[in-house]
Amino acid sequence: MPLPDAGRAERAAWLRLSLTPGVGPASVRDLLSVFGLPEDVIAAGRSALSRVVGDRLADALSTRDEHRDSAVERALEWAQAPDHHLLSLADPAYPARLLQIGDPPPLLYVAGEPALLDRPMLAIVGSRSATRGGLDNAEAFAAALGEAGLTIASGLALGIDAAAHRGALATAAGTVAVLGTGADVAYPAANRGLADAIRRHGGAVVSELPLGTGPREANFPRRNRLIAGLSRGVLVVEAALRSGSLITARLAAEFGREVFAIPGSIHSPLSKGCHQLIKQGAKLVESARDVLGELPGIGADSGTGRPGAARASAPSSSDPVLMALGWDPISAEALAGRLGGGQGAVGALAEHLLALEIDGRIERLNDGRYQRRART
């Protein structure tokens, strides 16, 4: 239903302020601290504005801008849908944890359930090019932690993010996808269905960026800051040394949040980022209980808190190939040697490896080596 005139005018003022080019969270904070509400900022004269934010931004705020006016109307129309919400800093539903990060977004675009943003939340992030084992771990940890009462936040990216969202979907705590695009832009396109499922299952898709904003590299660190800010902690599942997930972890530490990391093979480049975090003080995680133990008030009656993918310390069978393979990646040639066979044994071993791969006990990596998979 249409917004009452007063509510529409208030939202229009917040939109005009946040959609003025060059006016970011810091400038908005400065303006509001001097003038009060956005309506008062807009009503202030150019000279008064310039004393706070300088001539350039004062001109942008006080000059008519047809493109901005069109964007304001588009956002007001978008907000008429029952599951679309605009949350300003003055809104009681604005997530309290974001107010602690120093530069909270003046306005959030939320598709789905906005109340989810104020519930106990844990971020699960990691590599887009994840291993099968990493995907299994992300999904299983998300399911176990969701069942324990933690809403799972991530960035809707391919790989670990998507697996975490999928794991949390079936839990009562739900999941929140924080976008580096506008809330109306499906990115990556392959995860459009996942975003729809998140909303249908009582979750939320949220962005601070204007509607229609496409993927731009500079916006994803901003997205990561919101993921860290909304959450009580960040769990990194797999990450290379140069990974956006490490940015999320660093921001979480700066915000006073807990940082967790799952260790992996010393030979895997996707474990090196996690190992670096652990060296820097992140908590090493082997089970969901390791996370829950650091977050008071969560999961006190949640059972073991151990997802299936984390229960892999014992061999899943006595198969001699699995026993010889261990948990680190290995080539078929090296595995044949480990089993006591020569070069000619590789052909006979290949059939056995294929059977294990089909059964889901191992995976063949991109470089041709084999790695054991945790059983769920």
Secondary structure as GFF3:
##gff-version 3
##sequence-region A 1 376
A	DSSP	alpha_helix	5	19	.	.	.	ID=ss1
A	DSSP	alpha_helix	25	35	.	.	.	ID=ss2
A	DSSP	alpha_helix	38	43	.	.	.	ID=ss3
A	DSSP	alpha_helix	46	62	.	.	.	ID=ss4
A	DSSP	alpha_helix	66	78	.	.	.	ID=ss5
A	DSSP	beta_strand	84	88	.	.	.	ID=ss6
A	DSSP	three_ten_helix	96	100	.	.	.	ID=ss7
A	DSSP	beta_strand	107	112	.	.	.	ID=ss8
A	DSSP	three_ten_helix	114	118	.	.	.	ID=ss9
A	DSSP	beta_strand	121	125	.	.	.	ID=ss10
A	DSSP	alpha_helix	132	147	.	.	.	ID=ss11
A	DSSP	beta_strand	151	154	.	.	.	ID=ss12
A	DSSP	alpha_helix	160	169	.	.	.	ID=ss13
A	DSSP	beta_strand	175	178	.	.	.	ID=ss14
A	DSSP	three_ten_helix	189	191	.	.	.	ID=ss15
A	DSSP	alpha_helix	192	200	.	.	.	ID=ss16
A	DSSP	beta_strand	204	207	.	.	.	ID=ss17
A	DSSP	alpha_helix	219	230	.	.	.	ID=ss18
A	DSSP	beta_strand	233	236	.	.	.	ID=ss19
A	DSSP	alpha_helix	244	254	.	.	.	ID=ss20
A	DSSP	beta_strand	258	261	.	.	.	ID=ss21
A	DSSP	alpha_helix	269	279	.	.	.	ID=ss22
A	DSSP	beta_strand	283	284	.	.	.	ID=ss23
A	DSSP	alpha_helix	288	292	.	.	.	ID=ss24
A	DSSP	three_ten_helix	308	310	.	.	.	ID=ss25
A	DSSP	alpha_helix	320	325	.	.	.	ID=ss26
A	DSSP	alpha_helix	332	338	.	.	.	ID=ss27
A	DSSP	alpha_helix	345	358	.	.	.	ID=ss28
A	DSSP	beta_strand	362	364	.	.	.	ID=ss29
A	DSSP	beta_strand	370	372	.	.	.	ID=ss30
###
